[in-house]
């Protein structure tokens, strides 16, 4: 259900308070009664059989009703967001009922190639488009994909890896920043005492229990994150973050009476959590470097003279720059060679459009890769978008060597040979 709230925020442009109220209503109406009440084992058998025959543990009708109220009957994945705001990339994960194949339903296409092991779907026509409510109904048939179920089942309950795969496919480059937001997790208990001698197997060690334990463990979102984290190198870990509150004991999915306690836990956790590192990474990723011309090779120094600009990708550059200066007055852009290119100043904002531009210049040896960073102060620095990379990468991305000119229809200024 947390995924639905995210879609409501970014597709429907609803306020956080509205989404919280919608979440409470959805939880109460969907899980108002427990499908497997406590009691003797014999009382569970009829309920289990009913769950099997109905192909679900909970009645989907209240869930479907809430979805229709929230998104309407005609909200489609590729629809423009309320207020004519465009650019938000949205994806819903699903799993095939056979072979448990990951499928991603999205409102975008992408520039780069996609990884193996999953399917991506975006309708070619309006008639084939997926309705928002259909994407979350239990076991629904989607054209070209077959029967699908909720993507939270199994090893992609935390879709951090699919997000990385799709990010590379969308922009054909690596991501500058990744923030994974969880719905709380149960802290690991202390290491169990290892038996000194062989013990007799109990019913709890039987085949069915082992399969069930493995299935539940494979979908543990915190474990999935930790496995993702273990695959990252030291530098990549500086731009990957996880926000999720620890629990002593996780409530049942249908224990809606625990919602007030969970809200209090979330507020307490966020109040005590230091988010400054995420703030710095997000601010740094909003700045990027753009060449003004093809670098010129200097015969006297044997180096390339590079001129360009530091810009801000935010739709509201003014508040970003002013907020940065207010919080970190000495913030400046520097390169890994140790040279400071210039301080972030409010004078870099255009008085008419409030966009940011800071001219910079530097020299590089042929084939040398650099990394530009935002130095917040003497203690904190973070890479800006697109680094580390060679200057030739920026020439290719901007199309400066293209005969037809660059994307804004201007002719690239040729000032010499490139690497």
N, C-alpha and C positions, 0 to 999 in steps of 0.2 A: 504493500500500500504506500510505502514511502516514495516509490517511483512515481505513483500517480500524483502525489503532492508536488513533486518536482516538475512534472509535466504541466500541472495546473499553474504553477508559478511562471514558467517560461513560455508556454503556449497560450494560456488564457490571460496571462499578465495579472494574476490575482495577488492580493496582498498576503503577507505572511500570516496575519491574524485570520484572514479568510480561509487560508489553507489549513490552519490548525483546527478551526471549527469544522471544516469539511472532513478532516481526518477523524475527529472525535465522532462525528455522525456516522461516518462509514464504518468505523470499528464497532460501534454499538449496534448498528443495524445488521451488520454481517455476522458478528460473533455474539449475538445476544444470548444464545443458548449453546451449551457445550454438547458436541455431537457424541462424545463418549463419556457418559456420566460414571462416577465412581461406583464401586460395589463389587459383588462377587464376580468371578471370571465368567460364570454362566450368563450373567446379565449383559456382558459385553459382546457376546457372540451375535445376537440379533442385530445390534447396532453396527457391528463390523460388517455383517452381510448386507445391511441396508446401504452402508457407505460404498461397498463394492459394487452393488447393483446400480446405484445412482451416479457412480463414477466421480465421487467427491465426498469429502468429509463434511462440508458445510453447504447449506442451501445457497445456490448462486443468485437466486432471484433478488434478495435485498442488495447484494453487491452490484448486480446489473442495474438496478433502479438508481442507486447512488451515482453510478458512472454516467448514466443518461442525464441525470440532473446536473452533474458537474460539467460535462463536456457537450451535452446535447446529442441529438441523433445524427447530425451532419458534420461534426468536427472530424476533419481528416488530418492525417499525418503531415501532408504537405501544405496545409492551409496557412496563410499568413497570420501572424500573431495579432492579437487585438492592438489597435493603435497603429497599424501598418508598420510595425517594427520588424525588420528582417535580419537575418544573419544568425539566428540561434540554431545550432545543429542539435537535433533531438533523435535519440535512438532508443528503441525498446527491445530488450532481449527476450527471446522465446526459445523453446526446446522442442524438437520433434518428438511425438509420442513414441515413435519407433527409432531405435538406435541413439536416442538422446543427442541429436545433432544440434549444435548451437545455431540459431538464426537471429539476425539483427534486422529489425524493421526500422527504417529511417526516413527522414525528410530531406536527405542530401544524396549526392552521388560521390564525388571525390576526384582528386587529381592523380593519386598514386595507386600502385598495385596493392591488392589485398592479400593478407596472409592466408595460409591454408587452414583447413580444419573447421570452417564455419561458412554459413551462407549469408549473403547480404541481399536485402530486398527493398527496392523502391519501385512503386508502380509506374508503368510506362504511360498509363492513361488514367483519367479521372475515374473511369468505371472500375478499374482494378485497384484503386487506392484503398488502403486499410483504414477503417474507422477506428477512432481512439478507443471506443468501447469494445470493438471486436478484438483489439490487441490484448485486452486483459480478461476476456471471457475465458472460462476453463475449456480447454481442448476444442479449439475452433479451427475450421479449415480455411487456409489462406492459399489463394491461387499461386501456383508455381512452387509452393513449399510443402503443402500437405497439411496434416493435422498437427497443430502446435499447442503447447501448454506453457504455463508461466515459466519465464526464464530463471526465476529464483530457485528452481529445482536443480539440485546437483552442484557441480563444481564452479558454476558461474553465478552463485548467489551474490557474490561480490564481483561485479563485472569490471574489475580494474584492468585485467589483461585485455579483454575485448575493447575497452576504451583506448588503450595504447595502440592496438592494431588499427582501429578505426581512425584514430587521430593521425596516424601515419598515412592512411589512405586518403583522408580528406585534404591534408595540406602537403602531402608528399615530402615530409620532413619530420624530424623528431619533435616531441612536445617540449615546450619551455617549462611547463608547470603541470603538476597533477595533484589534485586534492581529492582524496577518498573520504566520503562522509558516511559513517556507519550508524546503525540503530542500536548501539550498545552491544557489549559482549560480556560473557562470563569469564572472569579471571581464572587462570589455571590453578588447580589445587596444588598443595605441596606434593613433592615427588613421593609416590607410594613406597612403602617398605617392601623390598624385594624378598620373596620367600626363600628361606635357606634350604628347603628341600621340596621335592615334588609333591604337589597337592592334587587331590582328586578333583576332576572337572565337575562343575555344577551345571544346572540347567541354564544359568546365565551365560555360560561359555559355549552354548550350543550354536548350531549353524545359523538359525534365524536371528538370534541376538547379534551375532557377529556381523551379518549382512546389514542389519538395521544400524548398528553402531558405525559401520563404515560409511553407510549412506549419509547419516547425520553429520559425521566428521568431514566428509568430502564437501559439504555445503556450508561449513562454518566460515562466516565471512572474515573473521579475524585471522583464522589460519590461512585463508587464501591471501590476505594482505601480507602476512608474515612471509609466505613463500615468495610472493612478488618482491618484497623488500630484500630478501636474501639474494635475489638474482641481480640486484643493482650494484654498480660499483660505488666507490666512495663519493665521487663527484655527482653522480646521478641522484644519490640520496638527498642531496641538498635541495632538490626541486620536487621531491615526492613527499606528500604529507597525508596523514590519516587522523581524522577526528572521530572518536567513538568513545563513549563513556563506559567505564568498567562496571560490571554488576557482580554482586555476590551470588545471586541466584536469579536466573532468567525466568520471568513469568510465562505462563502458557500463552499461546497465540490468541486464545479466546478469553483471557482474563482481563476483560475491559475495565474492571474495577481498579486495576493497577495503573491506569493511565495517569491519574494525578501524581502518584509516586514517581512514575517515569519522567513526567514533566519537571518535577522538582529536581530529580537527579540530573537531568539535562541542563537545567539552569545553573545548578551548583557546579557541575563539571565545566561548563563554558565560562563561568565566573572565575574559576581557579586555573583555567587552562591558558598558558602563554601562547597567544596567536601572533606575536610580533614577527616570528620567523616566516609565517605564511604571508603576512602583510608585506614584508620586505621582498619576498620572492614574487608576489603578485605585482607589486609596483615595478620591480625590475623588468619583469616580462612584458610590461606595457610599453617599455621603451625599445626602439629598434634602430639599427644603423642602415643608412641608405647612401650609396655612392652618388656623387654629383656628376662624375665622369669616369671614363675608363682610366685606371691608374697609368701614370706615365713613368717609364723607366729612365732613371737618371744615370747617365754614363759615368759621371764623375764620382758618385757615391756607390754605384752598383746596387742601388735600392730603388724601390717603387715609391713614388710620391702619390699618396692617396688623399683625396679630399671628399668630404661627404657631410652628412647631417645626422644628428640624433633626433629622432621624432618620437611621438607618442601615439600609439594605436587606439587609445581609449576614445570612446565617443564623446567624452567630456574631459579633454586634456587639461583645461584650466583648473578644475577642482583637484585633479590628480597632482599636478605640479605644485599648486599652492599648499595642498595638504602635506606633500613631501617636504617642502621647504619649512613649513611650520613645525614639523616633527623632527626633521633632520636638517638643520640650517646649513651644515657644511657638506651636504650631498654633492658628489661630483662623479663624472664619468672618467674612467681610467682604463688603460689597456694592461695586459699581463706583463709587458716589458717594464712596468713600473711608472710609466708616464701618465700624468693626469691631463686629460684632454680639455677639461673645463668644468666649471661648477654649474649645477642646475639652478637657473635663475628665472625669476618671473618675467624678465625682459625678453626671454625666448618665446613668450606667448604673443601671438598676433593680436593687436588691439581690435581688429574687426571680427575675425572668426574664432579667436581664442585657441587656435591650434599652436602646437609647440614645434620649434625648430632651433637646434643648436649646431652651428657650423663647427666642424672638427677637421683636423688634418694630422697625418702621421706618415712615417716611412717604414717600409718592410723589405726584408731580403726576399729574393725569388723563392717561391714555394713555402714561405713561412706562414704558419697558421697563428692566429691571435685570438684572444678572448677579450671582449669589452665587458667591463663590470660597472655596476653602480656602487660607489663607495659611500655608504651612509654616514660613517664616521670612522674613527681609528679601529673599531672593533668588528664592524659588520660590512660585508660586501657580497653582492650577488650578481650573477651574469644577466646581461640584458638579452633580449630575444635574438635568436639566430646564432649564438656563439657557443663553443668555439668553431671557427670555420676559416678557410683561406679566402682571400679577397676574390679569387677567381670564382668562388661559389656565389658571391654577391653579384658579380658581373653577369653570370649565367642566369641567376634568379630574376634580375632586373631586365634582362634582355638587352643589355647595353651593346652587345656585339651583333644583334640582329639587324639585317639589312633593312627591314621594314620599320625600324624604330622601336621605341619602348611603348609600354601600355598606355601612357598618357598622350601618345601621338607626337611626341617630340623626337627629334633626331639626336641620338647619343653623340656626345662630344668625344671624338677620338683624340687622345693626347699622347698616344704611344702604344707600344705593344703590351699585351697582357701576359700573365704567367702561362 
